[in-house]
C-alpha cells in the first residue's frame, strides 16, 4: 500500500472528521487535532509479544479498522500516509527523546510538512506532553496551544530542540535534524524501541490521550486524568477492571484476557 492506495474515508470516519482535506494550514491543524484526540498512544501489542508491524495495510487495519492505538512509528506513520493521500507535501523525521538522561537514540518519529513555502512540525505520536497541533518550523518562536507553550531552539550537536514551558522553565522534549529519513532508518528505530530490553516500551504499560482541556494517561496501574480543574490520580485494579479502564478512558479493547499481558514488576 502507498499513499495512492490509502483510502481516506475510513480514516476520516475513525477520526469523526467532517469536511474536505485540501492542503491548507487550517486543514493540517484540523486533521492533526482530530487524530491526536481520537487515536490513543499505547504499547500493548509489545507487551503481548506481537511486536510492531509498520506495513501500511497492517497499520490501517490496527489503528483504523480495529480502532486500536499505537506509538510514534505507528501513529505518525498513519498520519503521514493520510497527509500524502490528502495532497500534502510531508516527510518523516527522526528524533532523540530528552525526557531521560542521557537522551535516547533516534527512536522517535515526527513529520515535516511543507505548505505554500512554509514548513511545519507535526507530531501525533509523542505520548508525553507533546504537540496538539502543528507548529511553524521557526526558531525561538513560542507557540501556545490548549494551554501548553512550545518552542524550537538550536541545540548544538543535537540539531533542533523542541521544548515545552513547565512551571516557568523550558523543558527539553526531543531533538532532531532535517536529514532525509529512509524506510530502513525507521525500521531500525522501530525494532530497537519495540524489542530492546532497555527500551521503556518493552517493560512498562503506557497509554495517553490528549483532550482539548487536558489529558488522560496511564503508567502501569496509575491512571492520571488532567482537566481544567486539576489532576486526579487513581490506581487501577488488576484483571477485568484494568481492561475496562483501557476501554473507558482510551477506547482500547484488547482481544485477549488480562492474563495474556506481560506481568507488571
N, C-alpha and C positions, 0 to 999 in steps of 0.2 A: 504493500500500500504506500502511495505517495500522496502529496497534497492534492493532486488532481483526482485521486480516488477517494479522498476523505469526504464523507458525506456530512455536511454541516447540520442538516435538520435534526438528527437525533442528538447531536452535541448541544445545539441551542435549546432543544426541549429539555435536556438534562439540566441546563442552567436556568430554565424558566425565562429565557431571553426572548423578548418580543421586539421586532423591528429589523431593519436592514443592517448589514455589516460592512458597508462600503468603507474603504480605508479612510479614516479621519482620526484626529486626536480624540474627539468625543466618543467615537465608536470603539477605539482602542481602550479607553478608560472603562467604558460600559462593559465590554467583554471581560476585561481584567477583573473588575469588581464582581461580575456575575460568577465567574469561575471560582475566584478566591472565597466568596461567601457560600458556595454550594458544594464544591468537591473537597473533602477534608484531606488534610495532611495525615498520613498514618503509615505504619510499617508492619502491619500484622502478617502479611504474607511472608516476610522474612522470618518472623517468629514461628510460623507454621512450617518452615522448611521448604517453602515453594520457590524462594528466590524472586528476583525481579526481572521479568522479561520485557524488554523495550521494543519488541516487534510492534510496529504500528497497529496492526489488526488486533493484537493481544491487548495493547493499551486501550484501544477503543472499547473492546469487549468488557474489560475490567472496570474502567472508570465511567463509561457511558452506559453500556447495556446492563451491567451488573451493579451499577451505582456504588462502587467502592471508591476508596480514596487511594492515595499513593504518596511517595515522597518526591523530592525535587526532579529527579530524572523522569519520572512518570508524569507529574503534574505539568511541568514546563515542556516536556516532550509533547503532551497532548495539546497544550496551548499553542505551541509553535506550529503544529500541524493545522490547527484551526485558523491561526493567523495567515498562514500560507494559502489555505483554501479560500480565505476571505479577500485575498489580494494584497496583503501587507508584505512589505519588504522586511524580513526579520531573520535573525540567525542566532544560534546558541553561543553562549559564552560560559566559561568555567571559572569558579571562584574558590578561594580558601576561606573557610569559616574561622572567625577570630573570637568566637564566644568561649573558646578554650585556649589555654596557653601551654605549649606553643600552638599556633594555628594549624589547622588541618592541611592536607594536600588539596589538590584541585578536585574536591569531591562535591561541589555544589554547582548545579546548572541554573543559569538565568538566561535572559533573552535581550538582545539589542534590536530595537525596531527603528528603521529609518523611514520617516514620513515627511514628504514635501521638503526635503533637505534638512530636516531636524531629526536628531537622534534621541531615543527614549530608552530607559532601562525598565524592563518589565520582569516581574517575578511573582508567580502564583504558587511557588513551592518551597518557601523558606521554612515555614513551620513555626519559627520563633517570632519575635516582634518585627515582622517583615512588612514589605510594601502591601498596601491595599489597592493601589492604583499605580500606573507607570509614573516615573519621574523624568523630567528632562535630563539628558546627559550633559549637565553643566556643573562645573566645579564651584564649590563654596557658594551654593545657591540653596539655602534651606527651603524645604517644601513640607507643608503640613497637610495631612490627610487623616480624617477620623480622629483628630486629637493627637496624632503622633507626628513628630517632625523628623525629617531625614535630610541628609546632605551627602554629597560626594566630594572627596578631597584627594589630593595627591598623597600617596603613601610610600614614596621612595621605591625600594626594590619590590614591594608588593603590588605596585601599579596604582590602581584607583581603589579607594576605600569607601564603602557605604557605611554611614554612621546613623544612629538614632539618638535623639535627645532624651536622656533618662535622668530624672532628679537633678536637672540643671547642668548635667555633664554629658558630653558626647561619648557614646559607647560604640566601639567598633563592631560591626556585624560581619562583613566579609569583604575581601579584596579580589580584584580581577584586573585583567587587561583585555585589549581588543584583538589579541591574536586569534587567527582563524581556528575554529574548533572542528575537528573531523569526527566522523562516526566512531572511529577507533578510540579517540580520546574519551568520548562519552562512555564507551563500553568498558574501558579501563577504570574510570571513576566509579561507574555503577557497580562493577564487580567488587572492587575493594570495599566500597561503602556498604554493600549488602552482604558481604561474606567474611570480611576480616574480623577476627575475634576482638581486635582493638577498636572496631567501629561501634559507636554508640548504638546504632540501629540493630546490631546483632544480639544485644542482651537487654535492652530496655524497651518497654511498651510505650509508644508515644502516639498521640493524636492531637490535632489542633484544627480549629475552625474559627477564623475571624468573623466578626459581625460589625455592622456599621457603628454600633455603640459599645463595642467591647470585643471579647474573645473567650472561647471556651477551650481548655486544653487538658490533656491527660498525660501524666507521667507515672507509669506503673499503676499504682492503685489510687493516686492522688488526682482528684478532679478539681480544676480551678475554673471558676466562672467569673469573668471580669465584665462588669456592666458600669453604667454611668453612676450607679450608687455605691460602687466599690467592688472588692473582690471577695467571693465566697469560696471556701475550700472545704472539701469533704473527702473521706476515704471510701472507696468503692469496695464492697464485699466481693469475695471470690465467687466463682460459679455463675449461675444464671443471672444474678444481679449485675455482674460485670458485663455480660453480653447485652443486657437490657440497657445499661448505661451507654454502651457504644452506639446502640441504635437510637436512643433518645437524644443524645447530645451531638452525635456526629453523623447519623444516618448510616452507620456501618453495620451491616448484617453479615456476620460470618456464617459460612455454610458448614461449620464443623462444631462439635461440642466444645465447651470451655476447656476440657481436659487435653484437647489437642494442642493448645497453646504451650509454648515453652514456659516452664515454671519460673516464677519470679524468685530472685535471690532472697 
